[in-house]
Amino acid sequence: MLELTEKEVVRRLFEELDESEFLNAIVADEHGQRRDEIIAALQSVEQQRDELAALWATPGELTTAEWQTVRRTLAEREQRLRAEFTAVPPPLANVDIAGRGRRGQT
């Protein structure tokens, strides 16, 4: 009797573990949105650098002091963003739990 009960418990457990809600919860990327926000902010810094370079190249648009201040500010912002990006946990490996392998592989 105990063996049959064990088998039934194991069968039900694996049924629950195979449910898509459970599988999706395991591979959910809780930090993906923040990583995307940081990447967008880093791209914005790069765009601002390009705009700054264009202003610097146009005579009379920026003084040397202004250019250096903005450049330093952008560098500091980039450094903070990169440090934050490094601290954000990476995404989980793209694992297909149901298939017991990596998604996209056959």
KOLTI-559154 format. One record per residue: residue number from 1; x, y, z of N, C-alpha, C in turn; residue in three letters. Coordinates in nm, 2 decimals. Each point is the difference from the previous one (the first is absolute). Layout:
BEGIN
NODE     k      n_u      n_v      n_w     ca_u     ca_v     ca_w      c_u      c_v      c_w     r
NODE   NUM        X        Y        Z        X        Y        Z        X        Y        Z   ALA
...
END
This chain:
BEGIN
NODE     k      n_u      n_v      n_w     ca_u     ca_v     ca_w      c_u      c_v      c_w     r
NODE     1     0.08    -0.12     0.00    -0.08     0.12     0.00     0.09     0.13     0.00   MET
NODE     2     0.10     0.00     0.08     0.09     0.11     0.01     0.06     0.03    -0.13   LEU
NODE     3     0.04    -0.10    -0.07     0.07     0.01    -0.13    -0.10     0.07    -0.11   GLU
NODE     4    -0.12    -0.04     0.00    -0.10     0.06    -0.09    -0.02     0.14     0.04   LEU
NODE     5    -0.01     0.03     0.13    -0.02     0.14     0.04     0.12     0.09    -0.04   THR
NODE     6     0.12    -0.05     0.02     0.12     0.07    -0.05     0.00     0.02    -0.15   GLU
NODE     7    -0.04    -0.09    -0.07     0.00     0.01    -0.15    -0.11     0.11    -0.04   LYS
NODE     8    -0.11     0.00     0.07    -0.11     0.10    -0.03     0.05     0.14     0.04   GLU
NODE     9     0.07     0.01     0.11     0.05     0.13     0.04     0.10     0.05    -0.10   VAL
NODE    10     0.09    -0.08    -0.04     0.11     0.03    -0.10    -0.07     0.04    -0.13   VAL
NODE    11    -0.10    -0.08    -0.05    -0.07     0.03    -0.12    -0.06     0.14     0.01   ARG
NODE    12    -0.07     0.03     0.11    -0.07     0.13     0.01     0.10     0.11     0.01   ARG
NODE    13     0.11    -0.02     0.07     0.10     0.10     0.01     0.06     0.04    -0.13   LEU
NODE    14     0.03    -0.10    -0.08     0.05     0.03    -0.14    -0.10     0.06    -0.09   PHE
NODE    15    -0.13    -0.03     0.02    -0.11     0.07    -0.07     0.01     0.14     0.03   GLU
NODE    16     0.01     0.04     0.13     0.00     0.14     0.04     0.12     0.07    -0.05   GLU
NODE    17     0.11    -0.07     0.00     0.13     0.06    -0.05     0.00     0.02    -0.15   LEU
NODE    18    -0.08    -0.07    -0.07    -0.01     0.01    -0.14    -0.10     0.11    -0.04   ASP
NODE    19    -0.07     0.06     0.09    -0.09     0.11    -0.03     0.07     0.12    -0.05   GLU
NODE    20    -0.05     0.06    -0.11     0.07     0.12    -0.06     0.01     0.11     0.10   SER
NODE    21    -0.09     0.02     0.09     0.02     0.11     0.10     0.12    -0.02     0.08   GLU
NODE    22     0.02    -0.12     0.05     0.12    -0.03     0.08     0.13     0.02    -0.08   PHE
NODE    23     0.00    -0.06    -0.12     0.11     0.01    -0.09     0.04     0.14    -0.03   LEU
NODE    24    -0.10     0.08    -0.03     0.02     0.14    -0.03     0.05     0.08     0.12   ASN
NODE    25    -0.05    -0.03     0.12     0.05     0.06     0.12     0.15    -0.03     0.02   ALA
NODE    26     0.04    -0.12    -0.03     0.14    -0.03     0.02     0.10     0.07    -0.09   ILE
NODE    27    -0.05     0.02    -0.12     0.09     0.07    -0.10    -0.03     0.15    -0.02   VAL
NODE    28    -0.09     0.05     0.09    -0.03     0.14    -0.01     0.12     0.09     0.02   ALA
NODE    29     0.02     0.10    -0.08     0.11     0.10     0.02    -0.05     0.12     0.07   ASP
NODE    30     0.02     0.00     0.13    -0.05     0.11     0.08     0.08     0.13    -0.02   GLU
NODE    31     0.12     0.00    -0.06     0.08     0.11    -0.01     0.02     0.05    -0.15   HIS
NODE    32    -0.07    -0.06    -0.09     0.01     0.03    -0.14    -0.04     0.15    -0.03   GLY
NODE    33    -0.11     0.04     0.06    -0.04     0.14    -0.02     0.11     0.10     0.04   GLN
NODE    34     0.06    -0.02     0.12     0.10     0.09     0.05     0.12     0.00    -0.09   ARG
NODE    35     0.04    -0.12    -0.05     0.11    -0.01    -0.09    -0.03     0.08    -0.13   ARG
NODE    36    -0.12    -0.01    -0.05    -0.04     0.07    -0.12     0.01     0.15     0.02   ASP
NODE    37    -0.05     0.04     0.12     0.00     0.15     0.04     0.15     0.05     0.00   GLU
NODE    38     0.09    -0.08     0.06     0.14     0.04     0.01     0.06     0.01    -0.14   ILE
NODE    39    -0.03    -0.10    -0.08     0.05     0.00    -0.14    -0.05     0.12    -0.08   ILE
NODE    40    -0.12     0.04     0.02    -0.06     0.12    -0.07     0.07     0.12     0.06   ALA
NODE    41     0.03     0.01     0.13     0.06     0.11     0.05     0.15     0.01    -0.05   ALA
NODE    42     0.06    -0.11    -0.01     0.14     0.00    -0.06     0.00     0.05    -0.14   LEU
NODE    43    -0.10    -0.04    -0.08    -0.01     0.04    -0.14    -0.03     0.15     0.00   GLN
NODE    44    -0.07     0.05     0.09    -0.03     0.15     0.01     0.13     0.07     0.03   SER
NODE    45     0.08    -0.05     0.09     0.13     0.06     0.03     0.08     0.01    -0.13   VAL
NODE    46     0.00    -0.11    -0.07     0.08     0.00    -0.13    -0.05     0.10    -0.10   GLU
NODE    47    -0.13     0.01     0.00    -0.06     0.10    -0.09     0.03     0.14     0.04   GLN
NODE    48     0.00     0.03     0.13     0.03     0.13     0.05     0.15     0.03    -0.03   GLN
NODE    49     0.08    -0.10     0.01     0.15     0.02    -0.03     0.01     0.04    -0.15   ARG
NODE    50    -0.07    -0.06    -0.09     0.00     0.03    -0.14    -0.04     0.15    -0.02   ASP
NODE    51    -0.11     0.03     0.07    -0.05     0.14    -0.01     0.10     0.10     0.05   GLU
NODE    52     0.06    -0.04     0.11     0.11     0.09     0.06     0.11     0.02    -0.10   LEU
NODE    53     0.04    -0.11    -0.06     0.11     0.01    -0.10    -0.03     0.09    -0.11   ALA
NODE    54    -0.13    -0.01    -0.05    -0.04     0.09    -0.11     0.00     0.14     0.05   ALA
NODE    55    -0.05     0.03     0.12     0.01     0.14     0.05     0.14     0.05     0.01   LEU
NODE    56     0.09    -0.09     0.05     0.14     0.04     0.02     0.06     0.03    -0.14   TRP
NODE    57    -0.04    -0.07    -0.10     0.06     0.01    -0.13    -0.05     0.13    -0.07   ALA
NODE    58    -0.11     0.06     0.05    -0.06     0.12    -0.06     0.06     0.12     0.08   THR
NODE    59     0.08     0.08    -0.07     0.06     0.12     0.07    -0.10     0.09     0.07   PRO
NODE    60     0.03     0.03     0.12    -0.08     0.09     0.08    -0.12    -0.06     0.08   GLY
NODE    61    -0.02    -0.13    -0.02    -0.11    -0.07     0.07     0.03    -0.03     0.14   GLU
NODE    62     0.12    -0.05     0.03     0.04    -0.04     0.14     0.13     0.05     0.03   LEU
NODE    63     0.02     0.05     0.13     0.13     0.04     0.04     0.07    -0.13     0.04   THR
NODE    64     0.13     0.00     0.02     0.08    -0.11     0.04    -0.05    -0.05     0.14   THR
NODE    65    -0.03     0.09     0.09    -0.04    -0.03     0.14    -0.14    -0.07    -0.01   ALA
NODE    66    -0.09     0.05    -0.08    -0.13    -0.06    -0.02     0.01    -0.14    -0.05   GLU
NODE    67     0.08    -0.02    -0.10     0.02    -0.13    -0.07     0.06    -0.10     0.11   TRP
NODE    68     0.10     0.04     0.07     0.06    -0.08     0.10    -0.10    -0.04     0.11   GLN
NODE    69    -0.08     0.09     0.04    -0.10    -0.02     0.11    -0.10    -0.11    -0.05   THR
NODE    70    -0.05     0.03    -0.12    -0.10    -0.10    -0.05     0.06    -0.13    -0.02   VAL
NODE    71     0.12     0.00    -0.06     0.07    -0.13    -0.02     0.02    -0.08     0.12   ARG
NODE    72     0.04     0.07     0.11     0.03    -0.07     0.13    -0.13    -0.05     0.06   ARG
NODE    73    -0.11     0.08    -0.01    -0.13    -0.04     0.05    -0.05    -0.13    -0.07   THR
NODE    74     0.02     0.00    -0.13    -0.05    -0.12    -0.08     0.09    -0.12     0.04   LEU
NODE    75     0.13     0.02     0.02     0.08    -0.11     0.03    -0.03    -0.06     0.14   ALA
NODE    76    -0.04     0.09     0.09    -0.04    -0.04     0.14    -0.13    -0.08    -0.01   GLU
NODE    77    -0.09     0.06    -0.08    -0.13    -0.07    -0.01     0.02    -0.14    -0.06   ARG
NODE    78     0.08    -0.01    -0.11     0.02    -0.13    -0.06     0.06    -0.09     0.10   GLU
NODE    79     0.10     0.04     0.08     0.06    -0.08     0.10    -0.10    -0.06     0.10   GLN
NODE    80    -0.09     0.09     0.05    -0.10    -0.04     0.09    -0.09    -0.11    -0.06   ARG
NODE    81    -0.04     0.03    -0.12    -0.09    -0.09    -0.07     0.06    -0.14    -0.03   LEU
NODE    82     0.13     0.00    -0.04     0.07    -0.12    -0.02     0.01    -0.08     0.13   ARG
NODE    83     0.03     0.07     0.11     0.01    -0.07     0.13    -0.13    -0.06     0.04   ALA
NODE    84    -0.11     0.08    -0.02    -0.13    -0.05     0.03    -0.04    -0.12    -0.09   GLU
NODE    85     0.04     0.00    -0.12    -0.03    -0.11    -0.10     0.07    -0.12     0.05   PHE
NODE    86     0.13     0.01     0.04     0.08    -0.11     0.05    -0.07    -0.06     0.13   THR
NODE    87    -0.06     0.08     0.08    -0.06    -0.05     0.12    -0.14    -0.07    -0.02   ALA
NODE    88    -0.06     0.03    -0.11    -0.13    -0.06    -0.03     0.03    -0.15    -0.04   VAL
NODE    89    -0.08    -0.09     0.06     0.03    -0.14    -0.03    -0.03    -0.03    -0.15   PRO
NODE    90     0.08    -0.09    -0.06    -0.02    -0.03    -0.14    -0.12    -0.08    -0.02   PRO
NODE    91    -0.05    -0.01    -0.12    -0.12    -0.08    -0.03     0.04    -0.15     0.02   PRO
NODE    92    -0.10    -0.08     0.03     0.02    -0.14     0.02     0.04    -0.06    -0.14   LEU
NODE    93     0.06    -0.11     0.00     0.03    -0.07    -0.12    -0.13    -0.03    -0.07   ALA
NODE    94     0.00     0.00    -0.13    -0.13    -0.03    -0.07    -0.02    -0.15     0.00   ASN
NODE    95    -0.06    -0.05     0.11    -0.01    -0.15     0.02    -0.15    -0.03    -0.03   VAL
NODE    96    -0.02    -0.11    -0.07    -0.13    -0.05    -0.02    -0.02    -0.12     0.10   ASP
NODE    97    -0.06     0.03     0.11     0.00    -0.10     0.11    -0.08    -0.12    -0.05   ILE
NODE    98    -0.11     0.02    -0.07    -0.09    -0.11    -0.04     0.08    -0.09    -0.10   ALA
NODE    99     0.09     0.06    -0.08     0.07    -0.08    -0.10     0.14    -0.04     0.06   GLY
NODE   100     0.03     0.05     0.12     0.12    -0.04     0.07     0.13     0.04    -0.08   ARG
NODE   101    -0.01     0.12    -0.06     0.11     0.04    -0.08    -0.01     0.15    -0.02   GLY
NODE   102     0.09     0.06    -0.08     0.00     0.14    -0.03    -0.10     0.03    -0.11   ARG
NODE   103    -0.08     0.10     0.02    -0.10     0.04    -0.11     0.08     0.04    -0.13   ARG
NODE   104    -0.06    -0.04    -0.11     0.06     0.03    -0.13     0.09    -0.11    -0.04   GLY
NODE   105     0.03    -0.09     0.08     0.09    -0.11    -0.04    -0.09    -0.13    -0.03   GLN
NODE   106     0.04    -0.08    -0.09    -0.07    -0.12    -0.03     0.07    -0.12     0.06   THR
END
